Amino acid sequence: MGRTYFGTDGIRGRANGKKLNATVAMKVGQAAGRHFMRGDHKNRVVIGKDTRLSGYMMEHALVAGFTSVGMDVIMTGPLPTPAVAMLTREMRAEIGVMISASHNAYPDNGIKLFGPDGFKLSDEDEEAIEAAMACEQKLAEGDAIGRARRIDDARGRYIHAVKQSLADDVRLDGLKIVIDCAHGAAYNVTPTAVWELGADVVAMGVEPNGLNINDGVGSTALGAIQKRVVEEGADLGIALDGDADRLIVIDEKGQKVDGDQIMALIGSQWARSGQLRGGGVVATVMSNLGLERFLEAQGLELVRTKVGDRYVLEAMKAGGYNVGGEQSGHMILLDHATTGDGTVAALQVLAALVRSGRPASELLHQFDPVPQVLKNVRYESGEPLDAQSVKDAIAAARGELGGSGRLVIRKSGTEPLIRVMAEGDDETQVNRVVDEICKTVEDAA
């Protein structure tokens, strides 16, 4: 069936727009509550959020929806997405909800759902909930109506959990770390966790006001942290996004280290220590060809999936892998978390830094990336990829790249964009191929 609400990562859109508003949120609460109602005990849901102004509205609408069908609600306040997933499982809740639009600007918001196991929902669950949103749900009556309460120790629980992911013999004493929390959900927990482990922490992006999340800071706006790392003479920079499930690292020279290099580091180190499972790493079609070649040289496999960390996770679970992620910085380490966790991944990088004794610029340069170009084409309506001219251009480009490169064309799951990515050993060829396809898509759109 077609989807009206759910996309690549839950529901996302402009707050108070047609796709995402208080009415929609209440319907999500009612439909998801009914879908996950189990047994004759009092069912419960954990709800967390990032720091957007619209989070208050969305939170109360979801509470109304869940309680109206008989679910008890536990509200955590601002908390990273992986913390909500963790608490859902720990508190024996039937469902977890994170209110966040991740790396988007503050006018947007979103709803991410987790099952009782702490994992993101399957396509089948999301489709069932979307179908139920179109119907009237049976409401609870009398004493069957749910209750709502806030808990005060959610941040402390998460800080304890992420610290436990670091080996006991690793201390961060002597390291100076810049942490950019994007004025988002991790503004309190991540600097605290890293400081408690012994590091000298320089925190930025930790003054949320409801309107400044991801605004010139965080993993999608790296200029500020790159400058700060160099100015402070720091050993490393940690850049998170608005809900802290994404990580980009900055080395001591101010250079960006993306998710591919982080996966290469963790995957290869875990392989040497015998911790890696599955014989490889899971990533999406967007990960650089250089990562694939690097892993192959070490006898490891790179399994590729559709774009979206939920698809990475599905492949990890199906194949028994414990390291996966995306070039954009989502790192899933199943030994420690059920979803992408920027803080847990950052601690693994810091552990490697401590053990190696090498500067980050050396340690985190695991391979030379193949030239890769990604451009976006915005469209207003229709299906540009269905145009014959676009199909012909894509076929011609694949033929030209042959076995020395890759071409990935896809629709964004969150915006009206066609994403055109090509990579190969010939940078001039890669740029030309992308430009030609983008022009053809623009003409068709």
LOROKOL-557259 format. One record per residue (C-alpha): z, y, x; residue number from 1. Coordinates in steps of 0.5 Angstrom, whole numbers, plus 2048, in hexadecimal, padded with zeros to 3 digits. Layout:
BEGIN
<<Z,Y,X>,NUM>
...
# end
This chain:
BEGIN
<<800,800,800>,1>
<<7FF,807,802>,2>
<<805,80B,805>,3>
<<807,812,802>,4>
<<80D,813,806>,5>
<<80F,80E,80B>,6>
<<80B,80F,812>,7>
<<80B,80D,819>,8>
<<813,80E,81A>,9>
<<816,80F,813>,10>
<<814,815,80E>,11>
<<813,81B,812>,12>
<<810,822,80F>,13>
<<812,829,80E>,14>
<<819,82A,80B>,15>
<<819,82C,803>,16>
<<811,82A,803>,17>
<<80E,825,7FF>,18>
<<80F,81F,803>,19>
<<816,821,805>,20>
<<81B,824,801>,21>
<<822,823,7FD>,22>
<<81F,820,7F8>,23>
<<81B,81B,7FC>,24>
<<821,81A,800>,25>
<<825,818,7FA>,26>
<<820,813,7F8>,27>
<<820,810,7FF>,28>
<<827,80F,7FF>,29>
<<827,80C,7F8>,30>
<<821,807,7FA>,31>
<<823,805,800>,32>
<<82A,804,7FE>,33>
<<828,7FF,7F8>,34>
<<823,7FC,7FD>,35>
<<829,7FA,802>,36>
<<82E,7F9,7FD>,37>
<<831,7F2,7FF>,38>
<<837,7EE,7FC>,39>
<<83D,7F0,7F7>,40>
<<840,7F4,7FD>,41>
<<840,7FB,7FD>,42>
<<83A,7FD,801>,43>
<<83A,803,806>,44>
<<835,807,80A>,45>
<<836,80B,810>,46>
<<832,812,810>,47>
<<831,816,817>,48>
<<82D,81C,818>,49>
<<82B,821,81D>,50>
<<82C,829,81D>,51>
<<827,82B,819>,52>
<<829,830,813>,53>
<<826,82C,80E>,54>
<<82A,826,810>,55>
<<82F,828,80C>,56>
<<82B,828,806>,57>
<<828,822,807>,58>
<<82F,81F,809>,59>
<<832,820,802>,60>
<<82B,81E,7FE>,61>
<<82B,817,802>,62>
<<833,817,800>,63>
<<831,818,7F9>,64>
<<82C,813,7F9>,65>
<<830,80D,7FC>,66>
<<837,80F,7F8>,67>
<<833,80F,7F2>,68>
<<831,808,7F2>,69>
<<838,805,7F5>,70>
<<837,806,7FC>,71>
<<83D,809,800>,72>
<<83B,80E,806>,73>
<<83E,80F,80D>,74>
<<83B,816,810>,75>
<<83C,817,817>,76>
<<839,81E,818>,77>
<<834,820,81E>,78>
<<833,819,822>,79>
<<82D,816,826>,80>
<<829,811,822>,81>
<<82B,80B,826>,82>
<<832,80D,825>,83>
<<831,80C,81D>,84>
<<82D,806,81E>,85>
<<833,803,822>,86>
<<838,805,81D>,87>
<<834,802,817>,88>
<<835,7FB,81B>,89>
<<83C,7FC,81D>,90>
<<83F,7FF,816>,91>
<<83C,7F9,813>,92>
<<837,7FE,80F>,93>
<<831,7FC,80B>,94>
<<82D,802,80D>,95>
<<82D,807,812>,96>
<<82A,80E,811>,97>
<<828,813,816>,98>
<<826,81A,814>,99>
<<821,81D,819>,100>
<<81A,81F,81B>,101>
<<81B,81D,822>,102>
<<817,822,827>,103>
<<815,826,821>,104>
<<817,82D,820>,105>
<<81C,82F,81B>,106>
<<818,830,815>,107>
<<817,829,815>,108>
<<81B,823,813>,109>
<<81B,81C,812>,110>
<<81F,815,810>,111>
<<81F,80F,814>,112>
<<822,809,811>,113>
<<825,803,815>,114>
<<827,7FC,812>,115>
<<82E,7F9,812>,116>
<<82C,7F6,819>,117>
<<82B,7FD,81C>,118>
<<823,7FC,81D>,119>
<<81E,801,81A>,120>
<<81B,7FE,813>,121>
<<815,7FA,813>,122>
<<80F,7FC,80F>,123>
<<810,7F8,80A>,124>
<<817,7FB,808>,125>
<<814,802,809>,126>
<<80F,800,804>,127>
<<814,7FD,7FF>,128>
<<818,803,7FF>,129>
<<812,808,7FE>,130>
<<810,804,7F8>,131>
<<817,804,7F5>,132>
<<817,80C,7F6>,133>
<<812,80C,7F1>,134>
<<817,809,7EC>,135>
<<81D,80A,7E9>,136>
<<823,807,7EC>,137>
<<829,804,7E8>,138>
<<82F,808,7E9>,139>
<<836,806,7EA>,140>
<<83B,808,7E5>,141>
<<842,809,7E5>,142>
<<846,807,7EB>,143>
<<840,804,7EE>,144>
<<83D,80A,7F0>,145>
<<83E,80B,7F8>,146>
<<843,80F,7FC>,147>
<<841,814,802>,148>
<<845,815,808>,149>
<<844,818,80F>,150>
<<847,815,815>,151>
<<849,819,81B>,152>
<<849,814,821>,153>
<<841,812,821>,154>
<<840,816,827>,155>
<<845,813,82B>,156>
<<843,80C,829>,157>
<<83C,80D,82B>,158>
<<83E,810,832>,159>
<<842,80A,833>,160>
<<83C,805,831>,161>
<<837,809,836>,162>
<<83C,809,83C>,163>
<<83D,801,83B>,164>
<<836,801,83C>,165>
<<837,803,843>,166>
<<839,7FD,848>,167>
<<840,7FE,84A>,168>
<<83F,7FF,852>,169>
<<83A,805,850>,170>
<<83E,80C,851>,171>
<<83A,813,850>,172>
<<83F,816,855>,173>
<<83B,81B,85A>,174>
<<835,81C,855>,175>
<<833,822,852>,176>
<<82F,821,84B>,177>
<<82C,826,847>,178>
<<82C,824,840>,179>
<<828,827,83A>,180>
<<82A,825,833>,181>
<<824,829,830>,182>
<<82A,82D,82B>,183>
<<829,826,828>,184>
<<82E,820,826>,185>
<<830,81E,82D>,186>
<<833,825,82E>,187>
<<83A,823,82F>,188>
<<839,81B,830>,189>
<<835,81B,836>,190>
<<838,820,83B>,191>
<<83E,81D,839>,192>
<<83C,816,83B>,193>
<<839,818,842>,194>
<<83F,81C,844>,195>
<<844,817,842>,196>
<<840,812,847>,197>
<<841,817,84C>,198>
<<83B,81B,84D>,199>
<<83B,823,84E>,200>
<<838,825,847>,201>
<<834,82B,846>,202>
<<832,82B,83E>,203>
<<82D,82F,83B>,204>
<<82A,82F,834>,205>
<<831,82E,831>,206>
<<832,834,82C>,207>
<<82F,832,826>,208>
<<82F,837,820>,209>
<<82A,833,81B>,210>
<<824,837,81D>,211>
<<823,836,825>,212>
<<822,82E,825>,213>
<<81D,82C,82A>,214>
<<81B,834,82B>,215>
<<819,835,832>,216>
<<81E,82F,834>,217>
<<81E,828,834>,218>
<<819,822,836>,219>
<<813,826,833>,220>
<<814,82C,837>,221>
<<816,82B,83E>,222>
<<815,831,841>,223>
<<81C,834,840>,224>
<<81F,82D,843>,225>
<<81A,82D,849>,226>
<<81C,834,84B>,227>
<<824,832,84A>,228>
<<824,82C,84E>,229>
<<821,82F,854>,230>
<<825,836,853>,231>
<<82B,831,853>,232>
<<829,82D,859>,233>
<<82B,827,854>,234>
<<829,820,856>,235>
<<826,81E,84F>,236>
<<824,821,848>,237>
<<825,81E,841>,238>
<<821,821,83C>,239>
<<822,81E,835>,240>
<<81F,81F,82E>,241>
<<822,822,828>,242>
<<825,81B,825>,243>
<<826,818,82D>,244>
<<822,812,82C>,245>
<<81D,815,831>,246>
<<81E,816,839>,247>
<<81A,81A,83E>,248>
<<81C,81A,845>,249>
<<81C,820,84A>,250>
<<81C,81E,851>,251>
<<820,823,856>,252>
<<819,826,858>,253>
<<818,828,850>,254>
<<813,823,84F>,255>
<<812,820,848>,256>
<<813,818,848>,257>
<<811,815,842>,258>
<<812,80F,83E>,259>
<<80D,80A,842>,260>
<<810,80C,848>,261>
<<817,80A,845>,262>
<<815,804,842>,263>
<<812,802,849>,264>
<<819,803,84D>,265>
<<81D,800,848>,266>
<<818,7FA,847>,267>
<<817,7F9,84E>,268>
<<81F,7F9,850>,269>
<<821,7F5,84A>,270>
<<81C,7F0,84C>,271>
<<81E,7F0,853>,272>
<<826,7EF,851>,273>
<<824,7E9,84C>,274>
<<826,7EE,846>,275>
<<81E,7EF,843>,276>
<<81D,7EA,83D>,277>
<<816,7E8,83B>,278>
<<812,7E9,841>,279>
<<810,7F0,840>,280>
<<810,7F7,83D>,281>
<<80E,7F9,836>,282>
<<80B,800,835>,283>
<<805,803,830>,284>
<<7FE,804,831>,285>
<<7FF,80B,834>,286>
<<803,808,83A>,287>
<<7FF,80A,841>,288>
<<7FB,804,844>,289>
<<7FE,806,84A>,290>
<<805,803,847>,291>
<<801,7FC,845>,292>
<<7FE,7FC,84C>,293>
<<805,7FD,84F>,294>
<<808,7F7,84B>,295>
<<803,7F2,84C>,296>
<<803,7F3,854>,297>
<<80B,7F1,853>,298>
<<809,7EB,84E>,299>
<<80B,7EE,848>,300>
<<807,7EF,842>,301>
<<806,7F6,83E>,302>
<<806,7F4,836>,303>
<<803,7FA,832>,304>
<<804,7FC,82B>,305>
<<802,801,826>,306>
<<805,808,827>,307>
<<80C,808,824>,308>
<<813,806,827>,309>
<<814,801,821>,310>
<<80D,7FE,823>,311>
<<810,7FD,82A>,312>
<<816,7FA,828>,313>
<<813,7F5,823>,314>
<<80F,7F2,829>,315>
<<815,7F2,82D>,316>
<<819,7EE,828>,317>
<<813,7EA,827>,318>
<<812,7E8,82E>,319>
<<819,7E8,831>,320>
<<818,7EF,835>,321>
<<81E,7F3,837>,322>
<<81B,7F9,83A>,323>
<<816,7FD,836>,324>
<<814,804,834>,325>
<<80F,80A,834>,326>
<<80B,80F,839>,327>
<<80E,814,835>,328>
<<815,812,837>,329>
<<818,80D,831>,330>
<<81C,808,835>,331>
<<81E,802,832>,332>
<<823,7FD,836>,333>
<<825,7F8,831>,334>
<<82B,7F6,836>,335>
<<82E,7FC,834>,336>
<<82B,7FF,82D>,337>
<<827,7FD,827>,338>
<<822,803,828>,339>
<<820,809,82D>,340>
<<826,80C,830>,341>
<<825,811,835>,342>
<<82C,811,838>,343>
<<82C,80A,839>,344>
<<826,80A,83D>,345>
<<828,810,841>,346>
<<82E,80D,843>,347>
<<82A,807,845>,348>
<<825,80C,849>,349>
<<82C,80F,84C>,350>
<<82E,808,84E>,351>
<<828,807,852>,352>
<<829,80D,855>,353>
<<830,80C,858>,354>
<<82E,805,85A>,355>
<<828,807,85E>,356>
<<82A,80D,862>,357>
<<823,810,861>,358>
<<821,817,85E>,359>
<<81F,816,857>,360>
<<818,819,859>,361>
<<817,812,85D>,362>
<<81B,80D,859>,363>
<<817,80F,852>,364>
<<810,810,855>,365>
<<80F,808,854>,366>
<<807,809,853>,367>
<<802,80E,854>,368>
<<7FF,80F,84C>,369>
<<7F8,80E,84B>,370>
<<7F5,815,848>,371>
<<7F6,815,841>,372>
<<7F4,81A,83C>,373>
<<7F7,81B,835>,374>
<<7F4,820,830>,375>
<<7F6,821,829>,376>
<<7F1,823,823>,377>
<<7F4,826,81D>,378>
<<7F0,825,816>,379>
<<7F2,828,80F>,380>
<<7F0,822,80B>,381>
<<7EB,81B,80B>,382>
<<7EB,816,810>,383>
<<7E7,818,816>,384>
<<7E7,812,819>,385>
<<7E3,80F,814>,386>
<<7DD,813,815>,387>
<<7D7,80F,819>,388>
<<7D6,814,81E>,389>
<<7DD,814,820>,390>
<<7DD,80C,820>,391>
<<7D7,80D,824>,392>
<<7DA,811,829>,393>
<<7E0,80D,82A>,394>
<<7DB,807,82B>,395>
<<7D7,80A,831>,396>
<<7DE,80D,834>,397>
<<7E1,806,834>,398>
<<7DA,803,837>,399>
<<7DA,809,83D>,400>
<<7E1,807,83F>,401>
<<7E0,800,83F>,402>
<<7E6,7FC,843>,403>
<<7E8,802,847>,404>
<<7EB,806,841>,405>
<<7EE,806,83A>,406>
<<7ED,80A,834>,407>
<<7F2,80B,82E>,408>
<<7F0,80E,828>,409>
<<7F5,80F,822>,410>
<<7F8,813,81D>,411>
<<7FF,816,81E>,412>
<<804,813,819>,413>
<<808,81A,818>,414>
<<802,81F,818>,415>
<<7FB,820,816>,416>
<<7F8,81F,81D>,417>
<<7F3,81A,820>,418>
<<7F6,818,827>,419>
<<7F1,817,82D>,420>
<<7F3,814,833>,421>
<<7EF,811,839>,422>
<<7F1,80F,840>,423>
<<7ED,80C,846>,424>
<<7EC,80D,84D>,425>
<<7E7,812,84D>,426>
<<7EB,818,84A>,427>
<<7E4,81C,849>,428>
<<7E1,817,845>,429>
<<7E8,816,841>,430>
<<7E8,81E,83F>,431>
<<7E1,81E,83D>,432>
<<7E2,818,838>,433>
<<7E8,81B,835>,434>
<<7E4,821,834>,435>
<<7DE,81E,831>,436>
<<7E2,81A,82C>,437>
<<7E6,820,82A>,438>
<<7E0,824,829>,439>
<<7DD,81E,824>,440>
<<7E4,81E,820>,441>
<<7E4,825,81F>,442>
<<7DD,825,81D>,443>
<<7DE,820,818>,444>
<<7E5,823,816>,445>
# end
